Amino acid sequence: MRTTRRSFIARAVSGAAGTCILGGGWWGDVALAASDQAVVTVKPQESPRALRNPLMGFRPDLGQRAFEHDYATLARHYIKWNEIEKAEDDGIDRIRAFCNEKWKAVEAANIKVIPRVYLHWSGNTRKYWPTDMKADDYSSDQFKRRVLRLVARLGECWDNDPRVAFVQMGLIGKWGEHHSPDVSPEMQKLLGDAFTRAFPNKKVMVRHPWEFKDYGFGIYWDSFAHPDQMKTHGAGIEKISPRWKTAPIGGEVAYDWGNFKTQLGDKPDDTLSDPSHRRFLMDSIFRLHANHLGWVASYDPSKPLAHEGAEEVQRAFGYRWVIDEVSYPAQIVPQQPFAVSFSVRNLGSTPLYHNWPVEVSLLDPNTRAVLWAGIFKDVDTRLWLPGDDWDQAAEAYAVKPRSVRVEGRFTVPTAVGTGERTLALAVLDPAGNLPSARFSIANYFTGGRHPIGRIGVGMRPAAAELDLATFDDPGQDRTLRYALTEGR
């Protein structure tokens, strides 16, 4: 990808209190105020790259394709009920063993799973009920008792498992899509209460926006943006707005029924390669605030037009944070408090649905080793919201995203030593507290941290600017991961 470079200008102005250094470059603008309490202000340039950020984007099914995908950090996992419970005497350890086997190594690839348990795929034979239950019995007292038992066990296994991103309710009907049969009002109450109890920490998703109206569940629309359903499912999602602010809207693009070819195209490659199909999908993503989608994720990356289209669509999904400005002192002293602040806007279509820690750190300017790190207090990344009310003609939200100001006060220990350091920002996955969710700015180091500028510890830095040649391409970084809790 080509990056347009602006001309670099630097000048030094002498003053009574010190030297004012102003600079600019393709990576942003830097200003160093001329005073004894000099403050550096950096205005990073937005990166044009689509990012493989967690909990958003193209979502293949679990398997080798997910591990090899350009952008996937999410993978749906269909689970047959009788794979995790053959009969009532099966213990909860069967669920844990099954998941540990199927989800092996996802954390090393920075992938999180969206599981869906189902009982019926299609036809008369592809049914997966436990041996001591009657197939197609969705209403008996036995079914109600067993489904409550299963949901409670799934919550015990999954609610605090960092490998699980969101949970699709499934269970009822073909493919767990809540049709054939439909979910009755009584069953909506039973399952809605059960999943709410079982998953206080995970976002639950249901199939239809007009069901489970008394709950704040997200939606998996498994024919997303289908021309034959825009007036039903699409309008239904718009009707429950602003549900997207707190729960994910996702699903998959369907290429196997109705008039899908009229706008979505013949297959994923067509959707992403054809400008009309791609624009329709992106408009739908922005309009409905879609966080992730499958099936369209099965494009062929070796085809240039599909590959280029995929990057454009990935930029539309989920959150896309840009930093407008960062301010920090040019010089700090160990054991004395100092302030760091920045302004961030979300140019994507959804928030991050988890509140993840925001870190400021000091790096060794030569090795990039972390010498010290602190966490901003009273910051909620879930509230970094995108715009709203999509204007298709303008290809922009009519309600612009709000700029959020983040401020923190920190103190470094004497062990940091004295000398020039690199000040950096990062958003951490709490599973291991490793850098994970990235800002869309050009200032980037492989590993997930964003170098902002030079800072002096116990001395004044010669300049705040960083060497642009030291920055890495965030679109090429496959090193990010998270860590499991002990014993998993």
C-alpha positions as CSV (number, residue, x, y, z in Angstrom):
1,M,0.0,0.0,0.0
2,R,1.3,3.4,-0.9
3,T,1.5,6.1,1.7
4,T,1.3,9.7,0.7
5,R,4.0,11.8,2.4
6,R,3.6,15.4,3.2
7,S,6.6,17.7,3.1
8,F,8.6,17.7,6.3
9,I,9.3,21.1,7.8
10,A,11.2,21.8,11.0
11,R,12.3,25.0,12.5
12,A,13.7,26.2,15.8
13,V,12.7,29.4,17.4
14,S,14.8,30.8,20.3
15,G,13.0,32.1,23.3
16,A,13.7,33.3,26.8
17,A,12.4,30.2,28.4
18,G,13.8,27.7,25.9
19,T,13.5,26.5,22.3
20,C,10.3,25.9,20.4
21,I,10.6,23.0,18.0
22,L,7.9,22.5,15.4
23,G,7.8,19.7,13.0
24,G,5.6,17.8,10.6
25,G,5.7,14.7,8.5
26,W,3.6,12.0,7.0
27,W,3.3,10.4,10.4
28,G,1.9,13.6,12.0
29,D,2.6,17.0,13.5
30,V,4.7,17.7,16.6
31,A,4.9,20.9,18.6
32,L,7.2,21.4,21.6
33,A,6.1,24.5,23.6
34,A,8.8,27.0,24.7
35,S,8.6,27.1,28.5
36,D,10.2,25.5,31.5
37,Q,7.1,23.2,31.7
38,A,7.2,22.3,28.0
39,V,4.4,20.2,26.6
40,V,4.7,18.2,23.5
41,T,1.7,18.0,21.3
42,V,1.6,15.3,18.6
43,K,-1.1,15.0,15.9
44,P,-0.6,11.6,14.3
45,Q,-1.7,10.9,10.8
46,E,-4.5,8.4,10.2
47,S,-3.2,5.1,8.8
48,P,-5.0,4.0,5.6
49,R,-4.6,0.3,6.4
50,A,-7.4,-2.1,7.4
51,L,-6.5,-3.6,10.7
52,R,-6.8,-7.2,12.0
53,N,-8.3,-5.9,15.3
54,P,-9.9,-8.2,17.8
55,L,-13.6,-8.7,18.2
56,M,-14.7,-7.4,14.8
57,G,-14.4,-7.9,11.1
58,F,-14.5,-10.8,8.7
59,R,-15.6,-13.9,10.6
60,P,-15.0,-17.3,9.0
61,D,-16.0,-20.6,10.7
62,L,-13.6,-22.2,13.0
63,G,-10.9,-24.1,11.1
64,Q,-7.7,-23.7,9.2
65,R,-9.2,-20.8,7.1
66,A,-9.7,-18.8,10.3
67,F,-6.0,-19.2,11.2
68,E,-4.9,-18.2,7.7
69,H,-7.3,-15.4,7.1
70,D,-6.0,-11.9,6.4
71,Y,-8.2,-10.2,9.0
72,A,-10.1,-12.8,11.1
73,T,-9.9,-12.5,14.8
74,L,-13.4,-14.1,15.2
75,A,-14.5,-17.6,14.3
76,R,-18.0,-19.1,14.6
77,H,-18.1,-22.6,16.0
78,Y,-21.2,-24.7,15.3
79,I,-21.5,-27.3,18.2
80,K,-23.9,-30.2,18.1
81,W,-25.7,-30.7,21.5
82,N,-24.8,-34.4,21.6
83,E,-21.1,-33.6,21.1
84,I,-21.0,-31.9,24.5
85,E,-23.8,-34.0,26.2
86,K,-24.7,-37.4,24.9
87,A,-27.0,-38.1,27.9
88,E,-28.0,-36.5,31.2
89,D,-25.3,-38.4,33.1
90,D,-22.6,-36.6,31.2
91,G,-20.7,-34.2,33.4
92,I,-19.6,-30.6,32.7
93,D,-16.1,-31.8,32.2
94,R,-17.2,-33.2,28.8
95,I,-18.0,-29.6,27.7
96,R,-14.6,-28.3,28.9
97,A,-12.7,-31.2,27.2
98,F,-14.5,-30.7,23.9
99,C,-13.8,-26.9,23.9
100,N,-10.2,-27.3,24.9
101,E,-9.7,-29.7,22.0
102,K,-11.5,-27.8,19.3
103,W,-10.2,-24.3,20.4
104,K,-6.6,-25.4,20.7
105,A,-4.1,-22.6,20.0
106,V,-6.7,-19.9,19.2
107,E,-5.1,-17.6,21.7
108,A,-1.7,-17.7,20.0
109,A,-3.4,-16.6,16.8
110,N,-5.4,-13.8,18.5
111,I,-8.7,-15.5,17.5
112,K,-11.8,-15.6,19.7
113,V,-14.7,-18.0,19.2
114,I,-18.4,-17.4,18.7
115,P,-20.0,-20.7,19.7
116,R,-23.6,-21.8,18.7
117,V,-25.1,-25.0,20.0
118,Y,-27.7,-26.6,17.7
119,L,-29.9,-29.6,17.5
120,H,-31.0,-29.8,13.8
121,W,-29.0,-29.0,10.7
122,S,-31.4,-29.8,7.9
123,G,-33.4,-32.7,6.5
124,N,-34.8,-35.6,8.5
125,T,-31.6,-37.2,9.6
126,R,-29.2,-34.4,10.5
127,K,-30.4,-34.1,14.1
128,Y,-28.2,-34.2,17.1
129,W,-30.3,-34.7,20.2
130,P,-29.0,-36.5,23.3
131,T,-29.9,-40.2,23.3
132,D,-32.3,-39.8,26.3
133,M,-34.3,-37.0,24.7
134,K,-36.9,-37.1,21.9
135,A,-35.9,-35.5,18.6
136,D,-37.9,-32.4,17.6
137,D,-39.4,-32.1,21.1
138,Y,-39.0,-28.3,21.8
139,S,-41.8,-27.8,24.3
140,S,-41.9,-30.7,26.9
141,D,-41.1,-30.3,30.5
142,Q,-38.1,-32.5,29.9
143,F,-36.7,-30.2,27.2
144,K,-37.2,-27.2,29.4
145,R,-35.4,-28.8,32.3
146,R,-32.5,-30.0,30.1
147,V,-32.1,-26.8,28.2
148,L,-31.9,-24.8,31.4
149,R,-29.3,-27.3,32.7
150,L,-27.3,-27.0,29.6
151,V,-27.3,-23.2,29.4
152,A,-26.2,-22.9,33.0
153,R,-23.3,-25.3,32.3
154,L,-22.3,-23.3,29.2
155,G,-22.2,-20.2,31.3
156,E,-20.0,-21.9,33.8
157,C,-17.6,-22.9,31.1
158,W,-17.7,-19.9,28.7
159,D,-18.7,-16.7,30.6
160,N,-15.2,-16.1,31.9
161,D,-13.3,-17.9,29.1
162,P,-11.2,-15.3,27.2
163,R,-11.4,-17.5,24.1
164,V,-15.1,-16.8,23.8
165,A,-16.0,-13.5,22.1
166,F,-19.8,-13.6,22.0
167,V,-22.4,-16.4,22.4
168,Q,-25.1,-17.1,19.7
169,M,-28.1,-18.6,21.4
170,G,-28.9,-21.2,18.8
171,L,-30.6,-24.4,20.1
172,I,-34.0,-23.9,18.5
173,G,-34.8,-24.8,14.9
174,K,-32.7,-25.6,11.8
175,W,-29.1,-24.4,12.2
176,G,-30.1,-22.9,15.5
177,E,-31.7,-20.1,13.6
178,H,-34.9,-19.9,15.6
179,H,-37.2,-21.1,12.8
180,S,-38.6,-24.5,11.9
181,P,-39.9,-24.2,14.6
182,D,-40.1,-20.6,15.7
183,V,-39.3,-19.7,19.3
184,S,-42.6,-19.4,21.2
185,P,-43.1,-16.4,23.6
186,E,-42.9,-18.9,26.5
187,M,-39.6,-20.2,25.3
188,Q,-38.3,-16.7,24.7
189,K,-38.9,-16.0,28.4
190,L,-37.3,-19.2,29.5
191,L,-34.2,-18.9,27.3
192,G,-33.9,-15.1,27.7
193,D,-33.8,-15.4,31.5
194,A,-31.5,-18.4,31.4
195,F,-28.9,-16.8,29.1
196,T,-29.0,-13.6,31.1
197,R,-28.2,-15.5,34.3
198,A,-25.5,-17.6,32.6
199,F,-23.7,-14.9,30.8
200,P,-23.3,-11.7,32.8
201,N,-19.9,-11.1,31.1
202,K,-20.5,-12.2,27.5
203,K,-22.7,-10.6,24.9
204,V,-25.5,-13.0,23.8
205,M,-26.9,-12.9,20.2
206,V,-30.3,-14.1,18.9
207,R,-31.5,-14.7,15.4
208,H,-34.4,-12.2,14.9
209,P,-34.6,-8.6,16.0
210,W,-38.3,-8.8,16.8
211,E,-37.9,-11.6,19.3
212,F,-36.5,-11.5,22.9
213,K,-37.8,-7.9,23.0
214,D,-37.4,-7.6,26.8
215,Y,-33.7,-8.4,26.6
216,G,-30.7,-6.4,25.3
217,F,-29.3,-9.2,23.1
218,G,-27.3,-8.7,19.9
219,I,-28.4,-10.1,16.6
220,Y,-27.0,-12.7,14.2
221,W,-28.7,-12.1,10.9
222,D,-27.7,-15.2,8.9
223,S,-28.8,-13.6,5.6
224,F,-27.3,-10.2,6.2
225,A,-28.3,-7.5,3.8
226,H,-30.2,-10.0,1.7
227,P,-32.4,-8.1,-0.8
228,D,-35.4,-10.2,0.2
229,Q,-35.1,-9.4,3.9
230,M,-34.0,-5.8,4.1
231,K,-37.6,-4.7,4.7
232,T,-38.1,-7.2,7.5
233,H,-34.8,-8.1,9.2
234,G,-32.9,-4.9,8.2
235,A,-35.8,-2.7,9.2
236,G,-36.2,-4.8,12.4
237,I,-32.6,-4.1,13.4
238,E,-33.1,-0.4,12.7
239,K,-36.2,-0.4,14.9
240,I,-34.3,-1.7,17.9
241,S,-31.6,1.0,17.5
242,P,-29.6,2.0,19.5
243,R,-29.1,-1.7,20.6
244,W,-25.9,-1.7,18.5
245,K,-24.3,0.6,21.1
246,T,-24.2,-2.2,23.7
247,A,-24.6,-5.4,21.8
248,P,-23.1,-6.7,18.5
249,I,-25.0,-7.0,15.2
250,G,-23.4,-9.8,13.1
251,G,-24.3,-12.9,11.2
252,E,-23.4,-13.9,7.6
253,V,-24.1,-13.1,4.0
254,A,-26.2,-15.8,2.4
255,Y,-25.4,-17.0,-1.2
256,D,-27.9,-19.8,-1.5
257,W,-31.5,-18.6,-1.7
258,G,-33.8,-16.0,-3.2
259,N,-32.6,-12.9,-5.1
260,F,-29.2,-12.6,-3.5
261,K,-27.5,-12.2,-6.8
262,T,-29.3,-9.0,-7.6
263,Q,-27.2,-7.0,-5.2
264,L,-24.8,-9.2,-3.2
265,G,-23.4,-11.0,-6.2
266,D,-22.8,-14.7,-7.0
267,K,-20.3,-15.4,-4.3
268,P,-17.9,-13.7,-1.8
269,D,-15.4,-12.8,-4.6
270,D,-18.1,-11.1,-6.5
271,T,-19.4,-9.1,-3.5
272,L,-15.9,-7.7,-2.8
273,S,-14.7,-7.3,-6.4
274,D,-17.8,-5.6,-7.9
275,P,-18.0,-1.9,-6.9
276,S,-21.8,-1.9,-6.8
277,H,-22.1,-5.1,-4.6
278,R,-19.3,-3.9,-2.4
279,R,-20.9,-0.5,-1.9
280,F,-24.2,-2.1,-1.0
281,L,-22.6,-4.3,1.6
282,M,-20.6,-1.4,3.1
283,D,-23.7,0.9,3.2
284,S,-25.5,-1.9,5.0
285,I,-22.7,-2.4,7.5
286,F,-22.6,1.3,8.3
287,R,-26.4,1.7,8.3
288,L,-27.0,-1.2,10.6
289,H,-23.8,-0.9,12.6
290,A,-22.6,-4.4,11.8
291,N,-19.6,-5.7,13.8
292,H,-18.7,-8.9,12.0
293,L,-19.9,-11.1,9.1
294,G,-19.3,-14.6,7.8
295,W,-19.6,-16.4,4.5
296,V,-18.4,-13.3,2.7
297,A,-15.2,-13.9,4.7
298,S,-14.6,-16.9,2.4
299,Y,-13.3,-14.8,-0.5
300,D,-10.2,-15.8,-2.4
301,P,-7.3,-13.6,-1.2
302,S,-5.2,-14.6,-4.3
303,K,-7.6,-12.6,-6.5
304,P,-6.4,-9.0,-6.5
305,L,-9.8,-7.3,-6.8
306,A,-11.3,-9.4,-4.1
307,H,-8.2,-8.8,-1.9
308,E,-8.5,-5.0,-2.4
309,G,-12.2,-5.0,-1.8
310,A,-11.8,-7.0,1.4
311,E,-9.5,-4.3,2.8
312,E,-12.0,-1.7,2.0
313,V,-14.8,-3.6,3.7
314,Q,-12.7,-4.5,6.7
315,R,-12.2,-0.8,7.3
316,A,-16.0,-0.4,7.6
317,F,-16.5,-3.2,10.2
318,G,-16.4,-2.5,13.9
319,Y,-14.4,0.1,15.6
320,R,-11.7,2.2,13.8
321,W,-10.1,4.6,16.3
322,V,-8.1,7.6,15.1
323,I,-6.1,9.8,17.5
324,D,-6.3,13.4,16.7
325,E,-3.9,14.7,19.3
326,V,-1.6,13.5,22.1
327,S,-0.1,15.8,24.7
328,Y,2.6,15.1,27.3
329,P,5.5,16.9,29.1
330,A,8.8,17.0,27.2
331,Q,10.6,16.3,30.5
332,I,9.5,14.3,33.6
333,V,11.2,13.5,36.9
334,P,11.0,10.2,38.7
335,Q,8.6,10.1,41.6
336,Q,6.9,13.4,40.4
337,P,3.5,13.2,38.8
338,F,3.0,14.1,35.2
339,A,0.0,14.2,32.8
340,V,-0.7,12.5,29.5
341,S,-3.8,13.2,27.4
342,F,-5.2,12.3,24.0
343,S,-8.3,12.8,21.9
344,V,-9.8,9.8,20.0
345,R,-12.6,9.4,17.5
346,N,-14.2,6.2,16.2
347,L,-14.5,6.3,12.4
348,G,-15.9,2.7,12.2
349,S,-19.4,1.4,12.6
350,T,-19.5,-0.1,16.1
351,P,-17.8,0.3,19.5
352,L,-15.5,-2.2,21.1
353,Y,-18.0,-4.2,23.2
354,H,-15.6,-4.7,26.1
355,N,-13.9,-2.2,28.3
356,W,-10.2,-2.8,27.8
357,P,-7.4,-1.1,29.6
358,V,-5.6,1.8,27.9
359,E,-1.9,1.9,28.6
360,V,0.8,4.5,28.4
361,S,4.4,3.3,28.4
362,L,8.0,4.4,28.2
363,L,10.1,2.3,25.8
364,D,13.8,2.0,25.4
365,P,14.5,4.0,22.2
366,N,16.9,1.4,20.8
367,T,15.4,-1.9,21.8
368,R,11.7,-0.9,22.2
369,A,11.7,-2.8,25.5
370,V,9.0,-1.6,28.0
371,L,10.8,0.3,30.8
372,W,7.6,1.4,32.6
373,A,3.8,1.2,31.9
374,G,0.8,2.7,33.5
375,I,-3.0,2.4,32.9
376,F,-5.4,5.4,32.4
377,K,-8.0,5.4,35.1
378,D,-11.7,6.1,34.5
379,V,-11.6,5.2,30.8
380,D,-14.3,3.1,29.2
381,T,-13.4,2.1,25.6
382,R,-17.0,0.9,25.1
383,L,-18.0,4.6,25.0
384,W,-15.8,5.4,22.1
385,L,-18.8,5.4,19.8
386,P,-18.9,5.9,16.0
387,G,-21.3,8.2,14.2
388,D,-25.0,7.4,13.4
389,D,-27.7,7.9,10.8
390,W,-25.9,6.7,7.7
391,D,-26.1,9.1,4.7
392,Q,-25.7,6.8,1.7
393,A,-25.3,9.6,-0.8
394,A,-22.5,11.3,1.2
395,E,-21.0,7.9,2.3
396,A,-20.8,9.3,5.8
397,Y,-22.7,9.4,9.1
398,A,-25.0,12.5,9.4
399,V,-24.3,12.4,13.1
400,K,-20.5,12.7,13.3
401,P,-18.5,10.6,15.9
402,R,-17.8,12.5,19.1
403,S,-14.2,13.2,20.0
404,V,-13.4,11.7,23.4
405,R,-10.7,13.2,25.6
406,V,-8.7,10.8,27.7
407,E,-6.5,12.1,30.5
408,G,-4.3,10.5,33.1
409,R,-1.8,11.3,35.7
410,F,1.2,9.0,36.3
411,T,4.4,8.7,38.3
412,V,7.5,6.7,37.1
413,P,9.9,5.0,39.6
414,T,13.6,5.8,39.8
415,A,14.3,2.5,38.2
416,V,13.4,3.9,34.8
417,G,16.7,5.8,34.9
418,T,17.5,9.0,33.1
419,G,17.7,9.8,29.4
420,E,15.5,9.9,26.3
421,R,12.6,7.5,26.1
422,T,9.8,6.8,23.6
423,L,6.3,7.5,24.9
424,A,3.8,4.9,23.5
425,L,0.1,4.1,23.8
426,A,-1.7,0.8,23.6
427,V,-5.0,-0.9,24.3
428,L,-4.6,-4.2,26.2
429,D,-6.6,-7.4,26.1
430,P,-7.3,-8.2,29.8
431,A,-6.5,-11.8,29.0
432,G,-2.8,-11.5,29.7
433,N,-2.7,-7.7,29.5
434,L,-1.1,-7.8,26.1
435,P,-1.4,-5.0,23.4
436,S,-4.3,-6.0,21.2
437,A,-6.8,-3.5,20.0
438,R,-5.0,-0.9,17.9
439,F,-5.5,2.7,16.8
440,S,-5.6,3.5,13.1
441,I,-2.6,5.8,13.1
442,A,0.7,5.6,11.2
443,N,2.7,5.6,14.4
444,Y,3.1,1.9,15.0
445,F,5.6,-0.7,16.3
446,T,5.1,-4.4,15.7
447,G,3.7,-6.0,18.8
448,G,0.8,-3.5,19.2
449,R,2.2,-0.4,20.7
450,H,2.0,3.1,19.1
451,P,5.1,5.2,19.5
452,I,4.1,8.9,19.9
453,G,7.2,10.9,20.6
454,R,10.4,11.4,22.5
455,I,10.3,12.2,26.2
456,G,13.1,13.0,28.6
457,V,13.4,11.4,32.0
458,G,15.5,13.8,34.2
459,M,16.6,15.7,31.1
460,R,15.3,17.7,28.1
461,P,15.1,15.7,24.9
462,A,16.9,17.1,21.9
463,A,13.7,16.8,19.8
464,A,10.3,15.2,20.2
465,E,10.1,13.8,16.7
466,L,10.5,10.1,16.0
467,D,12.3,8.7,12.9
468,L,9.5,7.7,10.6
469,A,11.7,5.0,9.2
470,T,11.4,3.1,12.5
471,F,7.6,2.7,12.2
472,D,6.2,-0.7,11.2
473,D,3.2,-1.5,9.0
474,P,0.3,-2.5,11.2
475,G,-1.3,-4.3,8.3
476,Q,1.5,-6.8,8.3
477,D,1.7,-7.5,12.0
478,R,0.7,-11.1,12.9
479,T,2.4,-11.2,16.3
480,L,-0.5,-10.2,18.5
481,R,-2.0,-12.8,20.9
482,Y,-3.7,-13.1,24.2
483,A,-3.0,-15.4,27.2
484,L,-5.3,-17.9,28.9
485,T,-5.8,-18.0,32.7
486,E,-3.8,-20.7,34.5
487,G,-5.1,-24.2,34.1
488,R,-6.8,-23.7,30.8
